[in-house]
């Protein structure tokens, strides 16, 4: 009989612990939502673009240990995503923001071309579908 009671008590404890974790996660999500509500869209877009640029730069070999971090397949994906974001967002953000993002994107595209053993044809490199040829 005590075994049954102990087992039930353990189940209740586990359930209560799960509920407590869910409530804590819900509070954290609500707090993050409130924080994001205060951030202007331009800042969210530019921050996202900077994160994509940083990740792409590492994968293109522009970081501290290029031999270990070079991954052109991953870099291509990141540069494509960055080009799509910048192209779509450019009309919505100021020219000042868009210009600097485009400059960073172009630098990454050129670095990708330089790092490639077999370069893509002009106009077929990462992001060039959205930006046009980069050479």
ZIUR-V504312 format. One record per helix or strand of 2 or more residues. SS is the DSSP state (2 for helix, 1 for strand). FROM is the first residue (numbers start at 1). TO is the last residue. If there is no record, write none. Layout:
BEGIN
SS_FROM_TO + SS_FROM_TO
END
This chain:
BEGIN
2_2_37 + 2_41_60 + 2_66_69 + 2_72_89 + 2_95_115 + 2_128_131
END
